[in-house]
């Protein structure tokens, strides 16, 4: 790790001095443990007026990232989307500079470091966030309403995915994994039978709006992070994804991220100009999101069984059975329950 830090330090110092106004160098460069698919480095730019807290988000090892999974955007595109979201009032860490080949650091960008917490366990339980929790669901709705107003004409090239596209994609993946789950079969049939009669106007969709990708402070939502699977799609996908049970972290009776209600989420969305929310339309996406997570878990289990013996893959892989319970709660709810 020390060698890696030293190799980046000099090049990053030069880039910061060239592109951050007033910067004279860097201090306290360290790699953070977060970031499942990209490297996250924390550092301060030194100036005569004091320190500027910054983050370097970089492709693993600096090697060029072309959208690894076929759904993930490149880091240059991610930086562009963050800037576009900032223009319409979405709280984000402002992007200071997008790295170029001449910088010698690899693919990535430098953005402001926003203080706060992303760990759901702390956000949902610590006293520090007690005043924030009742406000978060409405704030999430307000932020999503702003996000969905980004002009499509300004967007860089992005994947386009409607609800029907997503159902077909994940059904194909499910069949390829060749491990029957009767409840998943039921859910796929339900989705085909209950697709919304007409697609909403497609908008920019964050794609992973949930606990872990939201920076929270005692005052509430401070920044939306990790835009790597953003795409053009149905805006209701964003409202539903934060509601699926895995992102509640045990607080199953608080559907929105374990901290709030759908009613507050929808009210915030509508009040901020997001349009009238149809709960049945959101439910379609919540069922689809839950099913998608289940298929992803199946993929993790398959990778483990084929030789990738990481504990993470094994742990996540076994959670496909939990998803079956979540789907039955959605498809055949008990009276008075979620």
Phi and psi restraints in degrees (value plus and minus 20) as a CYANA .aco file:
   2 UNK   PHI     -82.2   -42.2
   2 UNK   PSI     -62.2   -22.2
   3 UNK   PHI     -84.2   -44.2
   3 UNK   PSI     -60.6   -20.6
   4 UNK   PHI     -84.4   -44.4
   4 UNK   PSI     -62.1   -22.1
   5 UNK   PHI     -82.8   -42.8
   5 UNK   PSI     -63.2   -23.2
   6 UNK   PHI     -84.0   -44.0
   6 UNK   PSI     -56.5   -16.5
   7 UNK   PHI     -88.2   -48.2
   7 UNK   PSI     -51.3   -11.3
   8 UNK   PHI    -104.3   -64.3
   8 UNK   PSI     -54.7   -14.7
   9 UNK   PHI     -73.9   -33.9
   9 UNK   PSI     -70.9   -30.9
  10 UNK   PHI     -84.9   -44.9
  10 UNK   PSI     -63.9   -23.9
  11 UNK   PHI     -86.0   -46.0
  11 UNK   PSI     -59.7   -19.7
  12 UNK   PHI     -88.0   -48.0
  12 UNK   PSI     -57.9   -17.9
  13 UNK   PHI     -77.9   -37.9
  13 UNK   PSI     -67.0   -27.0
  14 UNK   PHI     -82.2   -42.2
  14 UNK   PSI     -63.1   -23.1
  15 UNK   PHI     -84.8   -44.8
  15 UNK   PSI     -62.0   -22.0
  16 UNK   PHI     -85.7   -45.7
  16 UNK   PSI     -62.4   -22.4
  17 UNK   PHI     -83.9   -43.9
  17 UNK   PSI     -52.6   -12.6
  18 UNK   PHI     -98.1   -58.1
  18 UNK   PSI     -53.1   -13.1
  19 UNK   PHI    -139.4   -99.4
  19 UNK   PSI     -30.0    10.0
  20 UNK   PHI    -126.0   -86.0
  20 UNK   PSI      90.5   130.5
  21 UNK   PHI     -73.8   -33.8
  21 UNK   PSI     108.3   148.3
  22 UNK   PHI      65.7   105.7
  22 UNK   PSI     -26.9    13.1
  23 UNK   PHI     -92.6   -52.6
  23 UNK   PSI     117.5   157.5
  24 UNK   PHI    -132.8   -92.8
  24 UNK   PSI     -27.6    12.4
  25 UNK   PHI     147.9   187.9
  25 UNK   PSI    -185.7  -145.7
  26 UNK   PHI    -152.9  -112.9
  26 UNK   PSI     140.8   180.8
  27 UNK   PHI    -165.9  -125.9
  27 UNK   PSI     135.8   175.8
  28 UNK   PHI      36.5    76.5
  28 UNK   PSI      26.5    66.5
  29 UNK   PHI     -95.7   -55.7
  29 UNK   PSI     105.5   145.5
  30 UNK   PHI    -173.8  -133.8
  30 UNK   PSI     123.9   163.9
  31 UNK   PHI    -104.4   -64.4
  31 UNK   PSI     113.1   153.1
  32 UNK   PHI    -109.9   -69.9
  32 UNK   PSI     137.2   177.2
  33 UNK   PHI     -98.0   -58.0
  33 UNK   PSI     -39.6     0.4
  34 UNK   PHI     -92.7   -52.7
  34 UNK   PSI     149.4   189.4
  35 UNK   PHI      77.4   117.4
  35 UNK   PSI      72.4   112.4
  36 UNK   PHI     -91.8   -51.8
  36 UNK   PSI     -52.0   -12.0
  37 UNK   PHI    -141.3  -101.3
  37 UNK   PSI     -33.5     6.5
  38 UNK   PHI    -148.0  -108.0
  38 UNK   PSI     135.0   175.0
  39 UNK   PHI     -99.0   -59.0
  39 UNK   PSI     121.6   161.6
  40 UNK   PHI    -143.7  -103.7
  40 UNK   PSI      99.7   139.7
  41 UNK   PHI    -137.7   -97.7
  41 UNK   PSI     112.1   152.1
  42 UNK   PHI    -122.0   -82.0
  42 UNK   PSI     119.8   159.8
  43 UNK   PHI    -182.7  -142.7
  43 UNK   PSI     148.4   188.4
  44 UNK   PHI    -136.7   -96.7
  44 UNK   PSI     117.9   157.9
  45 UNK   PHI    -107.9   -67.9
  45 UNK   PSI     109.8   149.8
  46 UNK   PHI    -108.2   -68.2
  46 UNK   PSI     117.2   157.2
  47 UNK   PHI    -159.1  -119.1
  47 UNK   PSI     147.0   187.0
  48 UNK   PHI     -84.2   -44.2
  48 UNK   PSI     -45.6    -5.6
  49 UNK   PHI    -107.8   -67.8
  49 UNK   PSI     -28.6    11.4
  50 UNK   PHI     115.4   155.4
  50 UNK   PSI    -185.2  -145.2
  51 UNK   PHI    -114.2   -74.2
  51 UNK   PSI     123.4   163.4
  52 UNK   PHI    -131.8   -91.8
  52 UNK   PSI      92.0   132.0
  53 UNK   PHI     -92.3   -52.3
  53 UNK   PSI     106.0   146.0
  54 UNK   PHI    -154.9  -114.9
  54 UNK   PSI     145.2   185.2
  55 UNK   PHI    -149.8  -109.8
  55 UNK   PSI     116.2   156.2
  56 UNK   PHI    -122.6   -82.6
  56 UNK   PSI     100.6   140.6
  57 UNK   PHI    -127.2   -87.2
  57 UNK   PSI      96.2   136.2
  58 UNK   PHI    -153.0  -113.0
  58 UNK   PSI     128.2   168.2
  59 UNK   PHI     -83.9   -43.9
  59 UNK   PSI     127.9   167.9
  60 UNK   PHI     -72.3   -32.3
  60 UNK   PSI     102.8   142.8
  61 UNK   PHI      50.8    90.8
  61 UNK   PSI     -17.4    22.6
  62 UNK   PHI      65.3   105.3
  62 UNK   PSI     -25.6    14.4
  63 UNK   PHI     -90.7   -50.7
  63 UNK   PSI     126.4   166.4
  64 UNK   PHI     -81.9   -41.9
  64 UNK   PSI     114.0   154.0
  65 UNK   PHI    -126.0   -86.0
  65 UNK   PSI     103.9   143.9
  66 UNK   PHI    -129.0   -89.0
  66 UNK   PSI      -0.6    39.4
  67 UNK   PHI      72.0   112.0
  67 UNK   PSI      55.0    95.0
  68 UNK   PHI     -73.9   -33.9
  68 UNK   PSI     -66.4   -26.4
  69 UNK   PHI    -112.1   -72.1
  69 UNK   PSI     -22.1    17.9
  70 UNK   PHI      70.6   110.6
  70 UNK   PSI     -36.0     4.0
  71 UNK   PHI    -133.7   -93.7
  71 UNK   PSI     -42.7    -2.7
  72 UNK   PHI     -98.7   -58.7
  72 UNK   PSI     119.1   159.1
  73 UNK   PHI    -104.7   -64.7
  73 UNK   PSI     143.0   183.0
  74 UNK   PHI     -93.0   -53.0
  74 UNK   PSI     143.8   183.8
  75 UNK   PHI     -86.7   -46.7
  75 UNK   PSI     -53.7   -13.7
  76 UNK   PHI     -82.0   -42.0
  76 UNK   PSI     -61.7   -21.7
  77 UNK   PHI     -86.7   -46.7
  77 UNK   PSI     -60.3   -20.3
  78 UNK   PHI     -79.2   -39.2
  78 UNK   PSI     -63.7   -23.7
  79 UNK   PHI     -82.1   -42.1
  79 UNK   PSI     -60.4   -20.4
  80 UNK   PHI     -83.6   -43.6
  80 UNK   PSI     -62.0   -22.0
  81 UNK   PHI     -85.6   -45.6
  81 UNK   PSI     -59.4   -19.4
  82 UNK   PHI     -81.0   -41.0
  82 UNK   PSI     -62.6   -22.6
  83 UNK   PHI     -85.8   -45.8
  83 UNK   PSI     -60.2   -20.2
  84 UNK   PHI     -85.3   -45.3
  84 UNK   PSI     -59.2   -19.2
  85 UNK   PHI     -85.1   -45.1
  85 UNK   PSI     -59.7   -19.7
  86 UNK   PHI     -80.5   -40.5
  86 UNK   PSI     -57.2   -17.2
  87 UNK   PHI     -81.8   -41.8
  87 UNK   PSI     -49.8    -9.8
  88 UNK   PHI    -119.3   -79.3
  88 UNK   PSI      -9.9    30.1
  89 UNK   PHI      76.1   116.1
  89 UNK   PSI     -11.7    28.3
  90 UNK   PHI     -94.1   -54.1
  90 UNK   PSI     109.7   149.7
  91 UNK   PHI     -90.5   -50.5
  91 UNK   PSI      99.9   139.9
  92 UNK   PHI    -163.0  -123.0
  92 UNK   PSI     142.1   182.1
  93 UNK   PHI     -97.1   -57.1
  93 UNK   PSI      92.8   132.8
  94 UNK   PHI     -76.5   -36.5
  94 UNK   PSI     117.2   157.2
  95 UNK   PHI    -101.0   -61.0
  95 UNK   PSI     105.4   145.4
  96 UNK   PHI    -109.5   -69.5
  96 UNK   PSI     -58.5   -18.5
  97 UNK   PHI    -184.3  -144.3
  97 UNK   PSI     116.9   156.9
  98 UNK   PHI    -119.7   -79.7
  98 UNK   PSI     105.2   145.2
  99 UNK   PHI     -82.9   -42.9
  99 UNK   PSI     128.6   168.6
 100 UNK   PHI    -139.1   -99.1
 100 UNK   PSI     149.2   189.2
 101 UNK   PHI     -79.3   -39.3
 101 UNK   PSI     -52.8   -12.8
 102 UNK   PHI     -84.7   -44.7
 102 UNK   PSI     -43.5    -3.5
 103 UNK   PHI     -92.0   -52.0
 103 UNK   PSI     -44.1    -4.1
 104 UNK   PHI      54.8    94.8
 104 UNK   PSI      -9.2    30.8
 105 UNK   PHI    -117.9   -77.9
 105 UNK   PSI     -40.9    -0.9
 106 UNK   PHI      91.9   131.9
 106 UNK   PSI    -188.2  -148.2
 107 UNK   PHI    -105.6   -65.6
 107 UNK   PSI     113.5   153.5
 108 UNK   PHI     145.8   185.8
 108 UNK   PSI    -189.3  -149.3
 109 UNK   PHI    -173.4  -133.4
 109 UNK   PSI     140.9   180.9
 110 UNK   PHI    -129.1   -89.1
 110 UNK   PSI     111.5   151.5
 111 UNK   PHI    -157.1  -117.1
 111 UNK   PSI     145.8   185.8
 112 UNK   PHI     -85.0   -45.0
 112 UNK   PSI     129.3   169.3
 113 UNK   PHI    -117.3   -77.3
 113 UNK   PSI      95.1   135.1
 114 UNK   PHI    -114.0   -74.0
 114 UNK   PSI     106.6   146.6
 115 UNK   PHI     -91.1   -51.1
 115 UNK   PSI     126.1   166.1
 116 UNK   PHI     132.2   172.2
 116 UNK   PSI    -186.7  -146.7
 117 UNK   PHI    -151.1  -111.1
 117 UNK   PSI     119.8   159.8
 118 UNK   PHI    -133.4   -93.4
 118 UNK   PSI     -34.2     5.8
 119 UNK   PHI     -93.8   -53.8
 119 UNK   PSI      98.7   138.7
 120 UNK   PHI     -79.4   -39.4
 120 UNK   PSI     -58.9   -18.9
 121 UNK   PHI     -75.9   -35.9
 121 UNK   PSI     -61.3   -21.3
 122 UNK   PHI     -95.1   -55.1
 122 UNK   PSI     -64.2   -24.2
 123 UNK   PHI     -81.3   -41.3
 123 UNK   PSI     -58.6   -18.6
 124 UNK   PHI    -104.5   -64.5
 124 UNK   PSI     -34.0     6.0
 125 UNK   PHI    -147.5  -107.5
 125 UNK   PSI     -49.2    -9.2
 126 UNK   PHI     -93.7   -53.7
 126 UNK   PSI     123.2   163.2
 127 UNK   PHI     -81.5   -41.5
 127 UNK   PSI     -49.1    -9.1
 128 UNK   PHI     -75.1   -35.1
 128 UNK   PSI     -50.0   -10.0
 129 UNK   PHI    -126.7   -86.7
 129 UNK   PSI      -5.8    34.2
 130 UNK   PHI     -81.0   -41.0
 130 UNK   PSI     -59.8   -19.8
 131 UNK   PHI     -96.1   -56.1
 131 UNK   PSI     -44.6    -4.6
 132 UNK   PHI     -98.0   -58.0
 132 UNK   PSI     -57.9   -17.9
 133 UNK   PHI     -73.9   -33.9
 133 UNK   PSI     -65.0   -25.0
 134 UNK   PHI     -85.0   -45.0
 134 UNK   PSI     -38.5     1.5
 135 UNK   PHI    -115.1   -75.1
 135 UNK   PSI     -36.4     3.6
 136 UNK   PHI     -86.2   -46.2
 136 UNK   PSI     -60.4   -20.4
 137 UNK   PHI     -81.9   -41.9
 137 UNK   PSI     -65.4   -25.4
 138 UNK   PHI     -85.6   -45.6
 138 UNK   PSI     -61.5   -21.5
 139 UNK   PHI     -80.8   -40.8
 139 UNK   PSI     -59.9   -19.9
 140 UNK   PHI     -81.1   -41.1
 140 UNK   PSI     -63.3   -23.3
 141 UNK   PHI     -82.4   -42.4
 141 UNK   PSI     -62.3   -22.3
 142 UNK   PHI     -83.0   -43.0
 142 UNK   PSI     -62.3   -22.3
 143 UNK   PHI     -86.4   -46.4
 143 UNK   PSI     -62.0   -22.0
 144 UNK   PHI     -84.9   -44.9
 144 UNK   PSI     -56.5   -16.5
 145 UNK   PHI     -80.2   -40.2
 145 UNK   PSI     -60.8   -20.8
 146 UNK   PHI     -87.4   -47.4
 146 UNK   PSI     -64.8   -24.8
 147 UNK   PHI     -76.0   -36.0
 147 UNK   PSI     -60.7   -20.7
 148 UNK   PHI     -96.2   -56.2
 148 UNK   PSI     -20.0    20.0
 149 UNK   PHI    -116.5   -76.5
 149 UNK   PSI     -21.5    18.5
 150 UNK   PHI     -77.2   -37.2
 150 UNK   PSI     109.7   149.7
 151 UNK   PHI     -86.4   -46.4
 151 UNK   PSI     106.3   146.3
 152 UNK   PHI     -84.5   -44.5
 152 UNK   PSI     -46.7    -6.7
 153 UNK   PHI     -86.6   -46.6
 153 UNK   PSI     -39.8     0.2
 154 UNK   PHI    -110.3   -70.3
 154 UNK   PSI     -31.3     8.7
 155 UNK   PHI     -91.9   -51.9
 155 UNK   PSI     124.0   164.0
 156 UNK   PHI     -91.2   -51.2
 156 UNK   PSI     149.5   189.5
 157 UNK   PHI     -77.2   -37.2
 157 UNK   PSI     107.4   147.4
 158 UNK   PHI    -156.0  -116.0
 158 UNK   PSI     136.8   176.8
 159 UNK   PHI     -84.0   -44.0
 159 UNK   PSI     120.9   160.9
 160 UNK   PHI    -131.2   -91.2
 160 UNK   PSI     106.7   146.7
 161 UNK   PHI    -162.1  -122.1
 161 UNK   PSI      94.9   134.9
 162 UNK   PHI    -106.8   -66.8
 162 UNK   PSI     154.1   194.1
 163 UNK   PHI     -80.3   -40.3
 163 UNK   PSI     -63.1   -23.1
 164 UNK   PHI     -84.3   -44.3
 164 UNK   PSI     -58.2   -18.2
 165 UNK   PHI     -79.6   -39.6
 165 UNK   PSI     -63.8   -23.8
 166 UNK   PHI     -86.1   -46.1
 166 UNK   PSI     -62.1   -22.1
 167 UNK   PHI     -80.2   -40.2
 167 UNK   PSI     -66.5   -26.5
 168 UNK   PHI     -83.8   -43.8
 168 UNK   PSI     -61.7   -21.7
 169 UNK   PHI     -81.8   -41.8
 169 UNK   PSI     -67.3   -27.3
 170 UNK   PHI     -96.8   -56.8
 170 UNK   PSI     -47.8    -7.8
 171 UNK   PHI     -85.9   -45.9
 171 UNK   PSI     -60.2   -20.2
 172 UNK   PHI     -82.3   -42.3
 172 UNK   PSI     -64.8   -24.8
 173 UNK   PHI     -83.2   -43.2
 173 UNK   PSI     -62.2   -22.2
 174 UNK   PHI     -78.5   -38.5
 174 UNK   PSI     -65.4   -25.4
 175 UNK   PHI     -85.1   -45.1
 175 UNK   PSI     -58.6   -18.6
 176 UNK   PHI     -85.6   -45.6
 176 UNK   PSI     -50.8   -10.8
 177 UNK   PHI     -92.8   -52.8
 177 UNK   PSI     -41.6    -1.6
 178 UNK   PHI      34.5    74.5
 178 UNK   PSI      30.9    70.9
 179 UNK   PHI    -161.3  -121.3
 179 UNK   PSI      73.9   113.9
 180 UNK   PHI     -79.4   -39.4
 180 UNK   PSI     114.0   154.0
 181 UNK   PHI    -148.1  -108.1
 181 UNK   PSI      83.6   123.6
 182 UNK   PHI     -74.7   -34.7
 182 UNK   PSI     -58.0   -18.0
 183 UNK   PHI     -88.2   -48.2
 183 UNK   PSI     -54.5   -14.5
 184 UNK   PHI     -84.7   -44.7
 184 UNK   PSI     -60.4   -20.4
 185 UNK   PHI     -79.7   -39.7
 185 UNK   PSI     -63.2   -23.2
 186 UNK   PHI     -81.6   -41.6
 186 UNK   PSI     -62.6   -22.6
 187 UNK   PHI     -86.2   -46.2
 187 UNK   PSI     -61.4   -21.4
 188 UNK   PHI     -80.8   -40.8
 188 UNK   PSI     -61.5   -21.5
 189 UNK   PHI     -84.7   -44.7
 189 UNK   PSI     -62.0   -22.0
 190 UNK   PHI     -80.9   -40.9
 190 UNK   PSI     -62.7   -22.7
 191 UNK   PHI     -82.9   -42.9
 191 UNK   PSI     -61.0   -21.0
 192 UNK   PHI     -87.1   -47.1
 192 UNK   PSI     -54.1   -14.1
 193 UNK   PHI    -101.1   -61.1
 193 UNK   PSI     -39.7     0.3
 194 UNK   PHI    -141.8  -101.8
 194 UNK   PSI       1.9    41.9
 195 UNK   PHI     -79.8   -39.8
 195 UNK   PSI     119.2   159.2
 196 UNK   PHI     -73.8   -33.8
 196 UNK   PSI     121.0   161.0
 197 UNK   PHI     -80.8   -40.8
 197 UNK   PSI     -47.1    -7.1
 198 UNK   PHI    -166.2  -126.2
 198 UNK   PSI     119.4   159.4
 199 UNK   PHI     -88.5   -48.5
 199 UNK   PSI     122.0   162.0
 200 UNK   PHI     -90.1   -50.1
 200 UNK   PSI     144.8   184.8
 201 UNK   PHI     -80.1   -40.1
 201 UNK   PSI     108.7   148.7
 202 UNK   PHI     -91.9   -51.9
 202 UNK   PSI     122.4   162.4
 203 UNK   PHI    -155.2  -115.2
 203 UNK   PSI     156.8   196.8
 204 UNK   PHI     -83.4   -43.4
 204 UNK   PSI     110.5   150.5
 205 UNK   PHI    -141.8  -101.8
 205 UNK   PSI     110.7   150.7
 206 UNK   PHI     -82.7   -42.7
 206 UNK   PSI     -64.5   -24.5
 207 UNK   PHI      71.7   111.7
 207 UNK   PSI     -39.3     0.7
 208 UNK   PHI    -167.3  -127.3
 208 UNK   PSI      24.2    64.2
 209 UNK   PHI    -100.5   -60.5
 209 UNK   PSI      83.8   123.8
 210 UNK   PHI    -187.9  -147.9
 210 UNK   PSI     151.6   191.6
 211 UNK   PHI     -73.3   -33.3
 211 UNK   PSI     119.1   159.1
 212 UNK   PHI      82.1   122.1
 212 UNK   PSI     -51.5   -11.5
 213 UNK   PHI    -131.0   -91.0
 213 UNK   PSI      -7.6    32.4
 214 UNK   PHI    -140.5  -100.5
 214 UNK   PSI     106.5   146.5
 215 UNK   PHI    -108.8   -68.8
 215 UNK   PSI      99.8   139.8
 216 UNK   PHI    -136.2   -96.2
 216 UNK   PSI     118.2   158.2
 217 UNK   PHI    -140.7  -100.7
 217 UNK   PSI     158.0   198.0
 218 UNK   PHI     -79.3   -39.3
 218 UNK   PSI     -40.9    -0.9
 219 UNK   PHI    -111.6   -71.6
 219 UNK   PSI     -26.0    14.0
 220 UNK   PHI     101.1   141.1
 220 UNK   PSI    -171.8  -131.8
 221 UNK   PHI     -91.5   -51.5
 221 UNK   PSI     102.3   142.3
 222 UNK   PHI    -128.4   -88.4
 222 UNK   PSI     -48.9    -8.9
 223 UNK   PHI    -183.3  -143.3
 223 UNK   PSI     126.9   166.9
 224 UNK   PHI    -121.9   -81.9
 224 UNK   PSI     106.4   146.4
 225 UNK   PHI    -133.4   -93.4
 225 UNK   PSI     152.5   192.5
 226 UNK   PHI      34.4    74.4
 226 UNK   PSI      61.1   101.1
 227 UNK   PHI    -119.1   -79.1
 227 UNK   PSI       1.5    41.5
 228 UNK   PHI     -93.7   -53.7
 228 UNK   PSI     -35.4     4.6
 229 UNK   PHI    -136.6   -96.6
 229 UNK   PSI       5.4    45.4
 230 UNK   PHI     -81.9   -41.9
 230 UNK   PSI     128.5   168.5
 231 UNK   PHI    -180.0  -140.0
 231 UNK   PSI    -199.7  -159.7
 232 UNK   PHI    -118.3   -78.3
 232 UNK   PSI     104.6   144.6
 233 UNK   PHI    -186.5  -146.5
 233 UNK   PSI    -184.4  -144.4
 234 UNK   PHI     -93.5   -53.5
 234 UNK   PSI     102.4   142.4
 235 UNK   PHI     -80.4   -40.4
 235 UNK   PSI     -44.5    -4.5
 236 UNK   PHI     -86.8   -46.8
 236 UNK   PSI     -36.8     3.2
 237 UNK   PHI     -82.4   -42.4
 237 UNK   PSI     -57.1   -17.1
 238 UNK   PHI     -89.5   -49.5
 238 UNK   PSI     -59.9   -19.9
 239 UNK   PHI     -87.0   -47.0
 239 UNK   PSI     -50.4   -10.4
 240 UNK   PHI    -103.2   -63.2
 240 UNK   PSI     -54.6   -14.6
 241 UNK   PHI     -81.4   -41.4
 241 UNK   PSI     -59.1   -19.1
 242 UNK   PHI     -91.1   -51.1
 242 UNK   PSI     -31.1     8.9
 243 UNK   PHI    -112.8   -72.8
 243 UNK   PSI     -31.9     8.1
 244 UNK   PHI     -90.4   -50.4
 244 UNK   PSI     130.5   170.5
 245 UNK   PHI     -78.0   -38.0
 245 UNK   PSI     -57.9   -17.9
 246 UNK   PHI     -77.6   -37.6
 246 UNK   PSI     -44.6    -4.6
 247 UNK   PHI    -111.5   -71.5
 247 UNK   PSI     -13.6    26.4
 248 UNK   PHI    -112.5   -72.5
 248 UNK   PSI     -37.0     3.0
 249 UNK   PHI      30.8    70.8
 249 UNK   PSI      29.8    69.8
 250 UNK   PHI      75.7   115.7
 250 UNK   PSI     -43.0    -3.0
 251 UNK   PHI    -105.4   -65.4
 251 UNK   PSI      47.4    87.4
 252 UNK   PHI     -87.8   -47.8
 252 UNK   PSI     -40.5    -0.5
 253 UNK   PHI    -108.1   -68.1
 253 UNK   PSI     -15.9    24.1
 254 UNK   PHI    -137.6   -97.6
 254 UNK   PSI      69.0   109.0
 255 UNK   PHI     -80.1   -40.1
 255 UNK   PSI     -52.3   -12.3
 256 UNK   PHI    -109.0   -69.0
 256 UNK   PSI      78.2   118.2
 257 UNK   PHI      42.1    82.1
 257 UNK   PSI      -7.7    32.3
 258 UNK   PHI      61.0   101.0
 258 UNK   PSI     -16.0    24.0
 259 UNK   PHI    -146.5  -106.5
 259 UNK   PSI     -27.1    12.9
 260 UNK   PHI    -177.5  -137.5
 260 UNK   PSI    -195.2  -155.2
 261 UNK   PHI    -128.1   -88.1
 261 UNK   PSI     136.6   176.6
 262 UNK   PHI     -81.9   -41.9
 262 UNK   PSI     -56.4   -16.4
 263 UNK   PHI     -79.3   -39.3
 263 UNK   PSI     -63.0   -23.0
 264 UNK   PHI     -87.6   -47.6
 264 UNK   PSI     -59.9   -19.9
 265 UNK   PHI     -80.1   -40.1
 265 UNK   PSI     -69.4   -29.4
 266 UNK   PHI     -86.2   -46.2
 266 UNK   PSI     -59.3   -19.3
 267 UNK   PHI     -83.8   -43.8
 267 UNK   PSI     -61.5   -21.5
 268 UNK   PHI     -83.7   -43.7
 268 UNK   PSI     -59.8   -19.8
 269 UNK   PHI     -83.7   -43.7
 269 UNK   PSI     -67.4   -27.4
 270 UNK   PHI     -87.9   -47.9
 270 UNK   PSI     -60.8   -20.8
 271 UNK   PHI     -85.8   -45.8
 271 UNK   PSI     -49.2    -9.2
 272 UNK   PHI    -109.1   -69.1
 272 UNK   PSI     -10.8    29.2
 273 UNK   PHI      73.1   113.1
 273 UNK   PSI      -2.0    38.0
 274 UNK   PHI    -102.4   -62.4
 274 UNK   PSI     -22.4    17.6
 275 UNK   PHI      71.0   111.0
 275 UNK   PSI     145.9   185.9
 276 UNK   PHI     -89.4   -49.4
 276 UNK   PSI     112.1   152.1
 277 UNK   PHI    -115.2   -75.2
 277 UNK   PSI     108.9   148.9
 278 UNK   PHI    -116.1   -76.1
 278 UNK   PSI      89.6   129.6
 279 UNK   PHI     -76.3   -36.3
 279 UNK   PSI     -53.6   -13.6
 280 UNK   PHI     -86.1   -46.1
 280 UNK   PSI     -56.3   -16.3
 281 UNK   PHI     -86.4   -46.4
 281 UNK   PSI     -62.1   -22.1
 282 UNK   PHI     -86.0   -46.0
 282 UNK   PSI     -57.1   -17.1
 283 UNK   PHI     -82.1   -42.1
 283 UNK   PSI     -60.1   -20.1
 284 UNK   PHI     -73.0   -33.0
 284 UNK   PSI     -67.3   -27.3
 285 UNK   PHI     -92.1   -52.1
 285 UNK   PSI     -49.5    -9.5
 286 UNK   PHI     -89.2   -49.2
 286 UNK   PSI     -59.8   -19.8
 287 UNK   PHI     -83.6   -43.6
 287 UNK   PSI     -64.8   -24.8
 288 UNK   PHI     -83.9   -43.9
 288 UNK   PSI     -62.1   -22.1
 289 UNK   PHI     -83.1   -43.1
 289 UNK   PSI     -61.5   -21.5
 290 UNK   PHI     -83.6   -43.6
 290 UNK   PSI     -62.3   -22.3
 291 UNK   PHI     -86.1   -46.1
 291 UNK   PSI     -61.5   -21.5
 292 UNK   PHI     -77.6   -37.6
 292 UNK   PSI     -65.1   -25.1
 293 UNK   PHI     -81.7   -41.7
 293 UNK   PSI     -60.1   -20.1
 294 UNK   PHI     -81.9   -41.9
 294 UNK   PSI     -62.0   -22.0
 295 UNK   PHI     -87.0   -47.0
 295 UNK   PSI     -57.6   -17.6
 296 UNK   PHI     -81.0   -41.0
 296 UNK   PSI     -61.6   -21.6
 297 UNK   PHI     -81.5   -41.5
 297 UNK   PSI     -61.4   -21.4
 298 UNK   PHI     -78.3   -38.3
 298 UNK   PSI     -60.6   -20.6
 299 UNK   PHI     -83.4   -43.4
 299 UNK   PSI     -58.1   -18.1
 300 UNK   PHI     -84.4   -44.4
 300 UNK   PSI     -64.4   -24.4
 301 UNK   PHI     -82.4   -42.4
 301 UNK   PSI     -61.6   -21.6
 302 UNK   PHI     -82.1   -42.1
 302 UNK   PSI     -63.5   -23.5
 303 UNK   PHI     -82.2   -42.2
 303 UNK   PSI     -60.5   -20.5
 304 UNK   PHI     -83.0   -43.0
 304 UNK   PSI     -65.4   -25.4
 305 UNK   PHI     -87.3   -47.3
 305 UNK   PSI     -43.6    -3.6
 306 UNK   PHI    -110.1   -70.1
 306 UNK   PSI     -16.5    23.5
 307 UNK   PHI     105.4   145.4
 307 UNK   PSI     -33.0     7.0
 308 UNK   PHI    -103.3   -63.3
 308 UNK   PSI      72.2   112.2
 309 UNK   PHI    -107.7   -67.7
 309 UNK   PSI      18.8    58.8
 310 UNK   PHI     -96.6   -56.6
 310 UNK   PSI     122.2   162.2
 311 UNK   PHI     -83.0   -43.0
 311 UNK   PSI     -56.1   -16.1
 312 UNK   PHI     -80.3   -40.3
 312 UNK   PSI     -65.0   -25.0
 313 UNK   PHI     -84.4   -44.4
 313 UNK   PSI     -60.6   -20.6
 314 UNK   PHI     -85.0   -45.0
 314 UNK   PSI     -63.4   -23.4
 315 UNK   PHI     -85.4   -45.4
 315 UNK   PSI     -66.3   -26.3
 316 UNK   PHI     -90.6   -50.6
 316 UNK   PSI     -57.1   -17.1
 317 UNK   PHI     -77.8   -37.8
 317 UNK   PSI     -58.6   -18.6
 318 UNK   PHI     -92.3   -52.3
 318 UNK   PSI     -30.9     9.1
 319 UNK   PHI    -100.1   -60.1
 319 UNK   PSI     -20.8    19.2
 320 UNK   PHI     -81.1   -41.1
 320 UNK   PSI     -50.1   -10.1
 321 UNK   PHI     -88.8   -48.8
 321 UNK   PSI     -55.4   -15.4
 322 UNK   PHI     -83.1   -43.1
 322 UNK   PSI     -56.7   -16.7
 323 UNK   PHI     -84.3   -44.3
 323 UNK   PSI     -53.5   -13.5
 324 UNK   PHI     -81.9   -41.9
 324 UNK   PSI     -59.9   -19.9
 325 UNK   PHI     -84.0   -44.0
 325 UNK   PSI     -64.3   -24.3
 326 UNK   PHI     -80.4   -40.4
 326 UNK   PSI     -60.3   -20.3
 327 UNK   PHI     -86.5   -46.5
 327 UNK   PSI     -60.0   -20.0
 328 UNK   PHI     -86.6   -46.6
 328 UNK   PSI     -53.5   -13.5
 329 UNK   PHI     -84.5   -44.5
 329 UNK   PSI     -52.1   -12.1
 330 UNK   PHI    -100.5   -60.5
 330 UNK   PSI     -61.1   -21.1
 331 UNK   PHI    -104.6   -64.6
 331 UNK   PSI     -49.6    -9.6
 332 UNK   PHI    -157.6  -117.6
 332 UNK   PSI      44.3    84.3
 333 UNK   PHI     -86.1   -46.1
 333 UNK   PSI     124.9   164.9
 334 UNK   PHI     -93.6   -53.6
 334 UNK   PSI     131.8   171.8
 335 UNK   PHI     -78.9   -38.9
 335 UNK   PSI     107.3   147.3
 336 UNK   PHI      61.2   101.2
 336 UNK   PSI     -14.7    25.3
 337 UNK   PHI    -138.6   -98.6
 337 UNK   PSI     146.4   186.4
